Amino acid sequence: MSTDSTPPDDPATGSGLRLRIPAPARGHEEPDRVPFISAAGEMRKPALDENVERIALMRKQLVRVIDDDGQAVGEWVPDLGVGERVEGLRNMMLVRSYDARLLRSHRQGKISFYMQSLGEEAIACGQQHALEPGDMHFPTYRQQGLLISSGYPLVTMIDQVLSNERDPLRGRQLPVMYSSKDHGFFSISGNLATQYIQAVGWAMASALRGGTEIASAWIGEGATAESDFHAALVFASTYQAPVILNIVNNQWAISTPEDFARGASATFADRGYGFSIPAIRVDGNDYLAVHAASSWAAERARSNLGPTLIEWITLRRGAHSTSDDPSVYRPDHEAESFPLGDPIDRLRGHLVAIGEWDDDRQSELQAEVDGQVEAAFTEADSHGAMKDGDTPDPRSMFDDVFHEMPRHLREQRDQVEPT
């Protein structure tokens, strides 16, 4: 997926210099996907304090737990009861149903914009279950599973997407850019990679005050080309900050394949080793592997062993957003050929394989989550929507900016005509 740029030969030297310039995807070319796939259970589980150089030897392997027969195998099998595994399945199905309902509302003209996490549900849901209350996530725009898995009210989430009178962010954020301090969900920023350096700073502050809370930073593989990503790794490594550094490699940035940002590195996990940060690759479509790796990284952070970088391998199955047309740059039927399958299907298959699930229970659960989402949407929709012309008082733009509003803003607010 790359080409060489070859300038004309320099007449003085007889040969010219060349750059490696990654080529954007064109048409429906099927890219090579997911190098270095390990068998389930093959990768060993390092000790929490294992030398970073020894962990680096494993960064081209892949943590996997659920094998092709649906069994959980290997050293990474998490200590989760059947009820907790069913809860994980339910959370992922709830996220997918929520996304589908909001995407449909966009097509109906009720909301202006939406971004779904189709195919990536296991990463956010699995990690949320592995962390503790008080920990803080610094997410991007595909981690709605963090909120949903934490029990954040669906009605409130939809109020924010609709930008109605009960929107906790008062219509000031793009739909899907949620915020909830109580649920450990830092306000999403539309500027890519800013969350990374903020997460490291928050983790450092937690350590400086003698706290026990850790931070979790989130970024897509494309945004690792931003300077904030590298600045965050410098600080995390230097100060051994208690932070999990998540890279969600869903194979595509908005229109370019993952190797565009990866460059000459074999994996994104390679970048952690460059900063002496333990880094592993994990099957992001394996809920049990996600939970196990997140628990391991969280325990390292709470044990004052510093940061851990995790490259999550998954696939963005849908468009980048409702403003994107992936058909012009992605191959047809890519999801069907993706070697790591679908996260919901895989956890469901695991529960069936161990005798704890069947088609009837799956159908009942699907009806339950769909009903929960539809009821939440109906309630939120009854609160109105900005697209219906139900806009807040323009004077409210001055609220919540300063703890005490300065005189010049009070004067400006008083000049605004109320609605």
C-alpha positions, 0 to 999 in steps of 0.5 A: 500500500505504498509507493516510492517517489523518485525525483529525477537524477541529480546531474551532479551526483548521478542519482537522486534521493527518494522518499517513502510516500504511502499511497492512499487507498484507491478503488476496491483493492483488498489490502493485506490485513492483520499481520502476525496473528497468533493462535488463541492461547499461544502468547504467554502472559508476562509478569507485571514487572517483566523487563520491557526488552523481554516484553518487546520480543512479544510485540509482534504476537497477539493476545487471544483467548477464544479459539476457533471452537469457542473455548477460552484457552491459555494464560490470559483467560480472565477470572470472569464468571458466566454472569459477567460474560453474559453481561459483556455480551449484553453490553456489546449488543446494547451498544450496537442497538444504540448505534443502529437506532441513532444512525436511523434517526440521522437518516430520518433527519432528526440529528445532524451527525453520528459516528458508530462503533460497529465491530469495535464494541468489545474494546470499550465494553471489555475495558470498562468492566476491567477498570474501577470507579474513579478511574478516568477515560480520555476517549475518542468518538467510538468509545460510547461503550464505556458509558453504556457499560458503566450504566450511564442513562441512555436517555441522557446520551440521546438528549445530548445527540439531539441537543435538546433542552435536557442535553447536559452539554447544552448543545455546545458539543457535536453529537456523540461527543459526550462528557460525564465526570461521574462515570469517568468519561472525560469530555471528548475533543474533536481535535485528534490526539489531544486526549492522550497528553491530557490523560497522561497529565491526569494520571500524573496528577493522581500520583502526585496527590497520592490517589489510587485512580488511574487514567486510560488514554484512547486514540485511533491508529491514524491519529498516532501521527499527531505530535500529541501522541509522541509527547504523551509517550515521552511524559508517560515514560519519563515519569512512569505515569499510571496510565493505559495507552490504548491504540485502537487499530481499526484498519482505517483512518477516515480514508487511508489504511492503517499502514499510512500512519504506521509507516515503516514500523511493523506494528503500532506496538513498536512505538511503545518500545521506542519509549521503553514502555511495555507494549502488547498487541491484543485481539480487540474482537475477543471480549475475554482477551480485552478484559484480561489485557486491560486488567493486566495493564491496570494492575501494572499502573496501580502497582507503580510499574508505569504505563502500558501501551496496548494496540487493539486489533479490530475493524471499523465495519461502517463508515467513518461517520455519517459524512463519509462514503467508504465505498469510494476507498474500501474494498467490498465485503471486507468485513466478511474476510476479516480474520478476527470475526465479529466481537458479538458473534465470538462471545456468543459462540463462546457461551454456546460452546461452554453450554451457557447459551442458546438461540432462544436466549439470544433472541430474548436478549436481542429483543430486550436491548432493542426495546430498551433503546427504543424506549430511551429514544422515544423519551429523549425525542419527547424532549425536543431536538435542535433540528426542530428549531428548539434552540436554547436562549443565546445568552446561555453561551456565556454560562459555565465558561468561568467559575465567576463570570468576569465583568466584560462577559456579563456586559456582553451577555446583557446586550444579547436579546433573549429568545 
